[in-house]
C-alpha cells in the first residue's frame, strides 16, 4: 500500500499493489491552504480502512509542508474530528464553520 501526492491531478492517491484504490482531491488555493472537497475509495477495496490511511497520510504530508486545510469533504472533516490533534491544520478563524 502506498499513498502518493499526484500533484498533476490535484489529489492524494492510495495504491494497493500498484493499482489505484482511491483518492482525496484537493484544491491548492495558493495561500498555504488546501481545500479538500472529495474523497473516494473504490468499492472493490472497501472495508479495509484505506480511507483512513489515505486521509491520515495526506494530512501528515500537508502538515510537513506547513500548510493548512479546509475540510469540505465530510470524510476528511470526520477524520479531523476523530483526531483532535489535527484541528490545528484548520485555520483558527475557519474552525467554527466546520464545527471544530
Buried (B, 14 or more C-beta within 10 A) or exposed (E): EEBBBEEEEEBBBBBBEEEEBBBBBBBEEEEEBBBBEBBBBBEEBEEBEBBBBBBBBBBEBBBEEEBBBBBBBEBBBBBBBEBEEBBEBBBEEBEEEBEB
